[in-house]
Each structure stands twice: as C-alpha cells, then as structure tokens.
C-alpha cells in the first residue's frame, strides 16, 4: 500500500498571524470529508503520546485528508501562550475549516478534538460552522469555569496517576537520570491543567443550550478513570439530543483523561476509524 503524503502548511489567522501545521494526503484520490484535528489546551498538533499524529496517519491511509494545525500561541504557530484563550482557539478552528473548504474540498469537514480541542469543535458549532460530524475525545464541559470542585477532581485523578507511576522501573530510571519534570508536576497538581476562563469566552453549557450549525453525528470517547467524564457526557448528550444529532458513546475501562497507555490510545483510534468508516458507507 502506498504511504500517505505529509506536507507542512501555513494558514492565516483572523488577526493576520500565521498558523502552522501538517496536511496528510491519502495515497489516492478521495471524496470523503476531510478531518480537522484540534489539540488540547496546553498541547500541540501532536497530541498526548503522539496520539493525533498516529490517528492522522491511519485516517489518511484509510482515504481521508487530515489537517493538524497548532492554535495561536501553541507549537509552531505565531502568538504568545498567555495571549490566547478558548475563544481565540475557536476562531482559529473556524479559520481551519475555511481553509479546508477553500483548499481541500468544499464540503463540511469532520472535527476531531481531544480535551479542550473538543470544546473548540463544539464552539465552532455555536459559531455556525457546519460540519459533517464531530469526534470528542475526553472533551470537558464546554466553556466551563474552573470551579474548585472540578479542579479538585482533576487534581485527585492526576495524583493517582503519578502514584501509579512510582511503581514503574522507567520512572525511577528517569528520576536518577534527572529527567523527571518536577515543574510540570507542580503546575498540573496546582491547577490541574485547567485553563482560567476569561470574560469574553463562551458561556457554559446549560440545559437550554443549542447550536446553530448543521452536524450529522457525534462520537464521544472517555476513559472511566477520567474525573470529568460523567459530567461532560451528560452535558454533551443533552446538547446533541436537543438538536436531534445522533450520538455514539464509548467508555474505555481504566483509561485516564489523556489515554496515555498504548492500549488505550489504540482503542480510541480504532473506535474512531471504525465509526467514520461506518458513516462513509451509510
């Protein structure tokens, strides 16, 4: 089988700054809707443990164009980290959709987001961006404020994960080699990786929230060890239910928020690939 091509691309954000990323082209022609991937709040287009890269390559090998671009203030894109919030990421997401329709195929794309990238995907729907479907991997409650209860739940989850790592030989090797990033551990346990919501960010989901765009279906995948999972699942099932958008939900037993284990990562990608294949043949 021929390998999908990968090339660097540049997009222009609404404020004129440059967004940089990678386009995966399938080895043959395709009439399938492109997939646009959105990274998490503090992440880049690679995703945790290279998850978005691996998923993009498998999707491209399956016949889809896939676009992975860093938001402003992240990765290789222009902008400072502290100057860009969820609202800016949603604006960037809409710019990626416009680029896709101008340069790849003038059809509504699939939006795939991990963690707050899922919030970006839903935010695009509220901004009237039509999509073929959305794939939400560990998406938090849309635009939710970082309440003490949510921070405590996430902190406890991360602390359990770090304690489990203490029993792994690889952890002790990194410790003795001076490779353990204590600064990152302190930051994660301090605010649990939750961004602070700003005044101009979208309102939080309520029982009456509806979006204006067209969305054909939604796939949601969460780990059972993710402390935000059940609250987020209930909120998104309610949202999509109010617009008669069919939802397929999968819970991965034992998986954490970032699907760090190789088995969990591959399970998420397999489920997503299977779901998109079934949609393309329906």
C-alpha positions in Angstrom: 0.0 0.0 0.0 1.3 3.5 -0.9 2.0 5.7 2.1 0.1 8.9 2.6 2.0 12.1 1.9 2.6 14.7 4.6 3.5 18.3 4.0 3.8 21.5 6.0 1.0 24.1 5.6 0.5 27.7 6.7 -2.8 29.3 7.4 -3.6 33.0 8.2 -5.5 33.6 11.4 -8.1 36.3 11.6 -5.6 38.8 13.2 -3.0 38.1 10.5 -0.8 35.8 12.5 0.3 32.5 10.9 -0.9 29.1 12.0 1.4 26.2 11.1 0.7 22.6 10.8 0.7 19.4 8.7 -1.6 18.1 6.0 -1.9 14.4 5.5 -2.9 13.4 1.9 -4.1 9.9 1.2 -2.2 7.9 -1.4 -5.1 8.0 -3.9 -7.9 10.4 -4.6 -10.7 10.8 -2.1 -14.2 12.1 -2.0 -14.5 11.7 1.8 -14.9 14.8 4.0 -11.5 15.9 5.4 -10.8 15.6 9.1 -9.5 18.6 11.1 -7.9 17.8 14.4 -7.8 20.2 17.4 -5.3 19.7 20.2 -5.8 20.1 23.9 -5.5 23.3 25.9 -1.8 23.1 26.6 -0.9 20.8 23.8 0.3 20.9 20.2 -0.8 19.2 17.0 1.0 16.1 18.1 -1.4 15.2 20.9 -0.5 13.3 24.1 1.9 10.5 23.3 1.8 11.4 19.6 -1.9 10.4 19.6 -3.0 12.9 16.9 -0.1 12.0 14.6 -0.8 8.3 14.7 -4.6 8.9 14.3 -4.0 11.2 11.3 -1.7 8.7 9.5 -4.2 5.9 9.9 -7.1 8.1 8.7 -5.0 9.2 5.7 -4.1 5.6 4.9 -7.9 4.9 5.0 -8.5 7.6 2.4 -9.1 10.9 4.2 -7.3 14.1 4.1 -6.3 15.2 7.7 -5.3 18.6 8.8 -3.3 19.1 12.1 -2.6 22.7 12.9 -1.3 24.4 16.0 -3.5 27.1 17.5 -2.1 30.6 18.0 0.3 30.6 21.0 0.9 26.9 20.7 3.6 24.8 18.9 4.9 26.3 15.7 2.2 28.9 15.2 2.6 32.6 15.9 1.5 34.2 19.1 2.3 34.1 22.8 0.8 31.4 25.1 -0.8 33.8 27.6 -2.4 35.9 24.9 -4.8 33.3 23.6 -7.8 31.7 25.2 -10.6 29.3 24.3 -12.3 32.0 22.3 -9.2 32.5 20.2 -8.9 28.8 19.7 -12.5 28.6 18.4 -11.8 31.4 16.0 -8.7 29.6 14.8 -10.7 26.4 14.4 -13.2 28.2 12.1 -10.2 29.5 10.1 -9.0 26.0 9.7 -12.5 24.9 8.4 -12.5 27.8 5.9 -9.0 26.8 4.7 -10.1 23.2 4.3 -13.1 24.2 2.2 -11.0 26.5 0.1 -8.1 24.2 -0.5 -9.2 20.6 0.1 -12.9 20.1 -0.6 -15.8 22.5 -0.4 -17.8 20.2 2.0 -18.4 20.3 5.7 -15.4 18.5 7.4 -15.2 16.2 10.4 -13.9 18.0 13.5 -11.9 15.8 15.9 -10.8 17.3 19.2 -9.0 16.0 22.3 -9.6 17.5 25.7 -10.3 21.3 25.2 -10.0 20.6 21.4 -13.4 19.0 21.8 -14.6 22.3 23.3 -13.2 24.1 20.2 -15.2 21.7 18.0 -18.4 22.4 19.8 -17.6 26.1 19.9 -17.4 26.0 16.1 -21.0 24.6 16.1 -22.1 27.5 18.3 -20.4 29.9 15.8 -22.5 28.5 12.9 -19.7 26.3 11.3 -21.4 23.4 9.5 -19.7 20.1 9.9 -20.2 16.5 8.7 -19.7 15.2 12.3 -17.6 15.7 15.5 -15.4 13.4 17.4 -14.9 14.3 21.1 -12.1 12.6 22.9 -12.2 13.5 26.7 -13.9 16.8 26.0 -14.6 18.8 29.2 -17.8 20.6 29.8 -18.0 23.3 27.2 -16.6 26.6 28.3 -17.0 25.7 31.9 -15.3 27.8 34.6 -12.5 26.1 36.5 -14.5 25.6 39.7 -12.8 24.4 42.9 -14.8 21.1 42.6 -13.6 20.4 39.1 -10.1 21.3 39.9 -10.1 19.1 43.0 -11.5 16.2 41.0 -8.8 16.6 38.3 -6.0 17.0 40.8 -7.0 13.8 42.6 -7.1 12.0 39.2 -3.6 13.2 38.3 -2.3 12.4 41.8 -3.5 8.8 41.5 -1.7 8.6 38.1 1.6 9.9 39.4 1.4 7.5 42.4 0.9 4.6 39.9 4.0 5.7 38.0 6.1 5.4 41.2 5.9 1.6 40.9 7.3 1.6 37.3 11.0 1.0 36.7 11.0 3.6 34.0 10.0 6.3 36.5 13.0 5.5 38.8 15.4 5.5 35.8 14.2 9.0 34.8 14.4 10.1 38.5 18.1 9.1 38.8 18.9 10.5 35.4 17.4 13.9 36.4 14.7 13.6 33.6 11.6 14.0 35.8 10.0 17.4 35.1 9.0 18.5 38.6 8.0 21.9 37.3 5.3 20.3 35.1 4.1 18.1 38.0 3.8 21.1 40.3 1.8 23.0 37.6 -0.5 20.1 36.9 -1.2 19.4 40.6 -1.6 23.1 41.3 -4.3 24.0 38.9 -4.8 20.5 37.4 -4.1 21.7 33.8 -7.5 23.6 33.8 -7.4 27.0 32.0 -8.8 30.0 33.6 -11.9 31.2 31.8 -11.8 34.8 30.7 -14.7 37.3 30.4 -15.1 37.2 26.6 -15.1 33.3 26.4 -18.4 31.5 25.5 -21.0 30.9 28.2 -21.1 27.5 29.9 -23.5 24.9 28.6 -26.9 24.9 30.2 -30.0 22.6 29.9 -31.3 25.0 27.2 -28.1 25.5 25.1 -28.4 24.8 21.4 -26.1 25.4 18.5 -26.9 26.9 15.1 -24.8 24.8 12.8 -25.5 21.5 11.0 -23.8 18.5 12.5 -24.7 15.0 11.2 -23.5 12.9 14.2 -21.2 12.9 17.2 -18.8 10.4 18.6 -17.8 10.7 22.2 -15.0 8.6 23.9 -14.0 8.9 27.5 -11.9 6.9 30.0 -13.6 5.6 33.1 -10.8 7.0 35.2 -11.2 10.5 33.9 -12.7 12.6 36.7 -14.5 14.9 34.3 -16.1 12.2 32.2 -19.6 11.7 33.6 -20.4 15.4 34.0 -19.2 16.0 30.4 -21.0 13.1 29.0 -24.3 14.2 30.5 -23.9 17.8 29.2 -23.0 16.8 25.7 -25.6 14.1 25.3 -28.1 16.7 26.4 -26.8 19.3 23.9 -26.8 16.9 20.9 -30.1 15.5 21.9 -31.7 18.9 21.8 -30.6 19.2 18.1 -31.6 15.6 17.2 -27.9 14.8 16.5 -27.2 11.1 16.9 -24.5 10.2 19.4 -22.3 7.2 19.8 -20.6 6.9 23.2 -17.7 4.7 24.3 -16.2 4.4 27.7 -12.7 2.9 27.9 -12.3 0.9 31.1 -9.5 2.2 33.3 -8.3 4.9 30.8 -7.3 8.3 32.1 -8.0 11.7 30.5 -5.1 11.6 28.1 -5.4 7.9 27.1 -1.7 7.6 28.0 -1.4 3.8 27.8 -0.7 2.4 24.4 -3.6 0.0 24.6 -6.0 2.9 25.4 -4.6 5.1 22.6 -5.0 2.4 20.0 -8.5 1.6 21.2 -9.6 5.3 20.8 -8.1 5.4 17.3 -9.7 2.1 16.3 -13.1 3.2 17.5 -12.9 6.5 15.7 -11.7 4.9 12.4 -14.5 2.3 12.6 -17.1 5.0 13.3 -16.0 7.1 10.4 -15.9 4.1 8.1 -19.5 3.2 9.0 -20.6 6.8 8.4 -19.0 6.8 5.0 -20.9 3.7 4.0 -24.2 4.6 5.4 
